[in-house]
Amino acid sequence: MKKNILILILLAPLLFSCRQGKESLKDKAEAEPFHLVKNDPIKNGLSTISKKDIYTKYEYNDSKGASLIIQNSLPRGGMKYSGPNNEVYNYAVFWTRIINETDNILELKIDFPINSYEIPSLPGKYFKILMPPDTMVPEKAPLFNYGLTNLESFLDKNIYKAASLKRTINSKESTGFYVVMLCVIEGAKGTLRTGLSLNEKNLTYTINGKEIKCGSIIIKKTP
């Protein structure tokens, strides 16, 4: 009996050290950043999405060399929308698609401040950024407004709210979402170019060269 107790006492530090090592590796995996390996303005091989609809494509690798790909679209829309208080806006619809080729489940979180991007020709006035809950899939790409429907009713209910989105992206799967930009008519000049990109785990949304920090992509913790 005493011999067994002595063996347990001697093994305890080793067992504790192994457990700490496993937990440390798990924490490291959860915090592991992605690194940009390729930045293509347009490229073929994008499922059923035509390359003419793609503005930018970014590819990131994790430590195992597995990829996370972000595709950003060109704008569609240009139609007018009358708000609840009779303001008249031009709107443009964009989409972003994130493809998870890693072995991990990823958590996507995006939050836009209400006043994120000032209208260059109207100091003190801002574009409105909204994120409908709809999921964009490649099959919708050829459709009007990239297949986004019931837009006016969504805008009526959310035009004065901050935009946010949360998604879980399973391993070897993808998700797509829409971003709608509204600009008052008198400030709607020129063409908008937007896109989501990743720096380690932090997300940035760029609008005509202006970078807006807007969220993160992290590895989902598993029990």
NUDRENKE-586971 format. One record per atom (N, C-alpha, C): x negated, y negated, z negated. Coordinates in steps of 0.2 Angstrom, whole numbers, m for minus. Example, Ala and Ser with C-alpha at 12.3 -4.5 7.8 and 13.67 -1.06 7.14 Angstrom:
<sites>
   east  north     up
    m66     28    m39
    m62     22    m39
    m66     16    m39
    m64     11    m35
    m68      5    m36
    m64      0    m39
</sites>
This chain:
<sites>
   east  north     up
     m4      6      0
      0      0      0
     m4     m6      0
     m9     m6     m5
    m14    m12     m5
    m18    m13      2
    m19     m7      5
    m23     m8     11
    m19    m11     16
    m12     m9     17
     m8    m12     22
     m7    m20     21
     m6    m22     14
     m6    m29     13
    m12    m33     15
    m18    m29     14
    m24    m33     16
    m24    m34     23
    m22    m29     27
    m22    m29     34
    m18    m35     37
    m12    m35     34
     m7    m40     36
    m10    m47     34
    m13    m48     28
    m17    m54     27
    m22    m56     32
    m26    m51     34
    m31    m53     39
    m28    m54     46
    m23    m51     47
    m20    m52     54
    m16    m59     55
    m13    m61     49
     m9    m67     49
    m12    m73     53
    m18    m75     52
    m20    m81     55
    m21    m80     63
    m22    m73     65
    m23    m72     72
    m16    m72     75
    m11    m70     72
     m4    m70     74
     m1    m77     75
     m3    m81     70
     m1    m88     70
     m4    m92     75
    m11    m90     77
    m14    m94     82
    m11    m92     89
     m9    m85     90
     m6    m83     96
      0    m87     97
      4    m87     92
     11    m91     93
     10    m98     94
      5   m101     91
      4   m108     93
      1   m109    100
     m3   m104    102
     m5   m105    109
      1   m104    114
      5   m100    113
     11    m99    117
     15   m105    117
     17   m108    111
     21   m114    111
     17   m120    114
     11   m120    114
      7   m125    117
      7   m125    124
      7   m119    127
      8   m118    134
     14   m119    137
     20   m118    133
     27   m119    134
     27   m127    135
     25   m130    130
     26   m138    129
     22   m141    135
     16   m138    137
     12   m141    143
     16   m140    149
     19   m134    150
     23   m133    156
     29   m138    157
     32   m139    151
     38   m144    151
     36   m151    153
     30   m153    151
     28   m159    152
     23   m160    159
     22   m154    162
     18   m154    168
     20   m159    173
     16   m163    176
     18   m168    181
     18   m165    188
     21   m168    193
     20   m166    200
     15   m171    203
     12   m169    208
      7   m173    212
      9   m174    219
      9   m180    222
     10   m181    229
      5   m178    233
      7   m174    238
      3   m170    243
      4   m172    250
     10   m175    251
     12   m177    258
     17   m182    258
     16   m187    262
     21   m193    263
     22   m193    271
     28   m191    273
     30   m191    280
     36   m196    281
     35   m201    285
     41   m205    287
     47   m201    290
     45   m197    295
     50   m192    297
     47   m186    299
     50   m180    299
     47   m174    301
     53   m169    302
     52   m164    307
     56   m159    309
     56   m154    303
     61   m149    304
     61   m143    299
     65   m146    293
     70   m150    293
     74   m152    288
     81   m149    287
     81   m143    288
     87   m139    288
     92   m142    293
     98   m143    292
    102   m145    298
    102   m153    298
     98   m156    295
     98   m164    295
     94   m166    301
     96   m170    305
     92   m173    311
     87   m177    308
     81   m177    311
     76   m181    309
     77   m189    310
     82   m190    314
     84   m197    316
     87   m200    310
     90   m196    305
     93   m199    299
     89   m200    293
     82   m197    294
     78   m197    288
     73   m203    289
     73   m207    283
     68   m213    283
     61   m211    280
     61   m207    274
     55   m205    271
     56   m198    268
     50   m194    268
     50   m188    265
     44   m187    261
     45   m185    255
     39   m185    250
     38   m177    248
     32   m175    248
     31   m168    245
     27   m168    239
     29   m165    234
     24   m165    228
     23   m158    226
     17   m156    223
     15   m150    221
     15   m149    213
     17   m144    210
     15   m143    203
      8   m139    203
      6   m137    197
     m1   m134    196
     m1   m128    199
      4   m124    201
      4   m118    204
      4   m119    212
      5   m125    214
      5   m126    222
     12   m126    224
     17   m125    220
     24   m125    222
     27   m132    224
     31   m133    228
     33   m139    231
     40   m142    228
     40   m148    227
     46   m152    226
     47   m157    231
     52   m157    235
     53   m161    241
     58   m166    240
     57   m173    241
     62   m178    241
     63   m181    248
     69   m181    251
     71   m184    257
     75   m190    256
     74   m195    260
     78   m201    259
     80   m203    266
     87   m205    266
     90   m207    273
     89   m214    275
     91   m215    281
     92   m222    284
     99   m224    282
    101   m230    282
    108   m233    280
    113   m231    285
    119   m230    283
    125   m230    287
    130   m235    284
    135   m237    287
    140   m241    285
    141   m248    288
    139   m253    285
    139   m260    288
    147   m262    288
    151   m259    284
    158   m261    284
    159   m266    278
    165   m269    279
    167   m274    273
    171   m270    268
    170   m273    262
    174   m270    256
    176   m276    252
    183   m277    250
    185   m282    246
    186   m280    239
    183   m283    234
    183   m281    228
    189   m283    224
    190   m280    218
    196   m282    214
    197   m289    212
    192   m293    213
    192   m300    212
    192   m304    218
    194   m301    224
    194   m304    230
    187   m306    233
    182   m303    230
    175   m304    233
    174   m300    239
    171   m302    244
    170   m298    250
    163   m296    251
    162   m290    252
    155   m287    252
    154   m283    259
    148   m283    261
    145   m278    266
    142   m272    262
    144   m266    264
    141   m260    260
    137   m256    265
    132   m252    262
    128   m247    266
    127   m241    261
    128   m235    265
    128   m229    261
    121   m226    263
    118   m223    258
    111   m219    258
    112   m213    255
    108   m208    256
    108   m202    252
    101   m200    251
    100   m196    246
     93   m193    244
     94   m186    243
     90   m182    245
     90   m174    244
     84   m172    241
     85   m168    235
     79   m165    232
     79   m158    232
     73   m155    235
     73   m148    236
     68   m145    231
     70   m140    227
     66   m138    221
     63   m131    224
     57   m131    226
     54   m124    228
     50   m121    222
     50   m124    216
     46   m121    211
     50   m116    207
     47   m113    203
     50   m107    199
     53   m110    193
     54   m116    192
     57   m119    186
     64   m122    187
     68   m123    182
     74   m127    183
     72   m134    181
     74   m138    185
     73   m146    184
     79   m150    182
     78   m155    178
     83   m159    176
     82   m166    179
     87   m168    183
     86   m175    186
     91   m180    182
     88   m186    180
     91   m191    177
     90   m197    180
     95   m201    182
     94   m208    185
     99   m213    182
     96   m219    180
    100   m224    178
     97   m231    181
    102   m234    184
    101   m241    187
    103   m246    182
     99   m251    181
    102   m257    177
    107   m261    182
    112   m264    179
    117   m268    183
    114   m272    188
    109   m277    186
    106   m281    190
     99   m279    192
     98   m275    197
     92   m271    198
     88   m275    204
     92   m278    209
     89   m280    215
     92   m287    217
     88   m292    216
     91   m299    218
     91   m300    225
     97   m303    228
     98   m304    235
     93   m310    237
     88   m309    241
     83   m313    243
     85   m320    245
     91   m321    249
     93   m327    251
     98   m331    246
    100   m327    240
    104   m330    235
    101   m329    228
     96   m333    226
     94   m332    220
     99   m332    214
     98   m328    210
    103   m327    204
    109   m322    206
    110   m320    212
    115   m315    214
    111   m308    215
    115   m303    214
    111   m296    215
    116   m292    219
    112   m287    222
    115   m281    225
    118   m277    220
    124   m274    221
    127   m269    217
    125   m262    219
    122   m258    215
    120   m251    216
    125   m247    213
    128   m242    217
    133   m237    214
    131   m230    216
    133   m226    212
    131   m219    214
    138   m214    213
    141   m213    218
    147   m209    218
    145   m202    215
    150   m198    212
    148   m191    210
    148   m186    215
    150   m188    221
    150   m183    226
    143   m180    228
    143   m173    230
    136   m170    232
    135   m170    239
    130   m173    241
    128   m173    249
    125   m167    251
    127   m163    256
    124   m157    258
    123   m159    266
    118   m155    268
    116   m156    275
    121   m156    281
    126   m152    279
    132   m152    284
    136   m158    285
    135   m162    280
    139   m169    280
    135   m174    284
    128   m173    285
    124   m178    288
    127   m181    295
    130   m178    299
    133   m181    306
    139   m185    305
    142   m184    299
    149   m187    298
    148   m195    296
    154   m198    297
    154   m205    295
    152   m206    288
    148   m211    287
    146   m212    280
    143   m206    277
    140   m202    281
    136   m196    279
    141   m191    275
    148   m192    277
    153   m187    274
    155   m190    267
    153   m196    265
    156   m199    258
    163   m201    260
    168   m198    255
    175   m200    256
    177   m204    250
    183   m206    250
    187   m210    245
    182   m215    242
    178   m219    246
    173   m223    244
    177   m230    241
    182   m232    244
    185   m238    242
    188   m237    235
    191   m232    233
    194   m231    227
    189   m230    221
    183   m227    223
    177   m227    219
    174   m233    217
    174   m238    222
    171   m244    221
    176   m248    217
    182   m248    218
    187   m252    214
    186   m250    206
    184   m244    205
    184   m242    198
    177   m243    195
    172   m244    199
    165   m243    196
    161   m249    198
    164   m254    202
    159   m259    205
    156   m264    199
    158   m264    193
    155   m268    188
    152   m264    183
    151   m257    184
    147   m253    180
    140   m251    182
    136   m250    177
    129   m247    179
    129   m240    182
    125   m239    187
    125   m233    190
    121   m228    187
    123   m221    186
    119   m216    183
    121   m209    186
    116   m205    185
    117   m198    188
    113   m193    184
    116   m187    183
    113   m182    180
    114   m175    184
    109   m172    185
    110   m165    189
    105   m160    187
    106   m154    187
    102   m149    186
    100   m145    192
     94   m144    194
     92   m141    200
     89   m135    199
     92   m129    200
     89   m123    199
     83   m121    204
     79   m116    202
     74   m114    206
     76   m112    213
     72   m114    218
     74   m112    225
     80   m115    227
     83   m120    224
     89   m123    226
     88   m131    227
     93   m134    230
     92   m142    231
     99   m145    229
     98   m152    228
    104   m156    227
    103   m162    231
    109   m165    233
    109   m171    236
    114   m176    233
    113   m182    234
    117   m187    231
    117   m194    235
    122   m198    234
    123   m204    238
    121   m210    233
    119   m215    237
    118   m222    234
    122   m227    238
    126   m231    236
    129   m236    239
    127   m243    237
    125   m247    242
    123   m254    241
    128   m259    243
    130   m263    239
    135   m269    240
    131   m275    240
    133   m279    245
    130   m286    245
    135   m291    247
    136   m297    244
    141   m302    246
    139   m304    253
    145   m305    257
    144   m307    264
    139   m312    265
    139   m318    262
    134   m323    263
    127   m321    262
    126   m316    259
    119   m314    258
    117   m308    262
    121   m305    266
    120   m299    269
    116   m300    276
    110   m301    275
    105   m302    281
    100   m297    281
     98   m295    287
     93   m290    288
     95   m283    287
     91   m278    287
     92   m271    286
     89   m269    280
     93   m265    276
     90   m262    270
     86   m255    272
     81   m254    268
     77   m248    268
     76   m246    261
     78   m240    259
     78   m238    252
     75   m231    252
     73   m229    246
     70   m222    245
     68   m221    238
     69   m214    236
     67   m212    229
     60   m209    230
     56   m210    225
     50   m206    225
     48   m205    217
     43   m200    217
     41   m198    210
     34   m199    209
     32   m201    202
     26   m202    200
     25   m198    194
     22   m192    194
     21   m187    189
     28   m185    187
     32   m188    182
     39   m186    181
     43   m192    181
     41   m197    183
     45   m204    183
     47   m205    190
     53   m207    190
     56   m209    197
     56   m216    198
     55   m218    204
     56   m225    207
     60   m226    213
     65   m230    213
     69   m232    219
     66   m238    222
     64   m238    228
     62   m244    232
     67   m246    236
     68   m253    236
     73   m256    240
     69   m262    244
     68   m261    250
     64   m266    254
     58   m268    251
     54   m263    248
     48   m265    245
     48   m266    238
     53   m267    235
     54   m269    228
     55   m262    224
     51   m261    219
     51   m254    216
     55   m255    209
     60   m251    208
     64   m251    202
     63   m244    199
     61   m244    193
     60   m238    189
     67   m236    187
     69   m230    188
     76   m228    187
     77   m221    184
     72   m217    182
     74   m211    179
     68   m206    179
     70   m200    179
     64   m194    178
     67   m188    181
     62   m184    183
     63   m176    184
     58   m173    179
     61   m168    175
     57   m164    170
     59   m157    171
     55   m153    168
     56   m146    168
     61   m144    162
     66   m141    164
     71   m140    159
     69   m135    154
     70   m136    147
     68   m132    142
     72   m126    142
     69   m120    141
     73   m114    141
     72   m110    134
     77   m107    131
     76   m104    125
     70    m99    124
</sites>
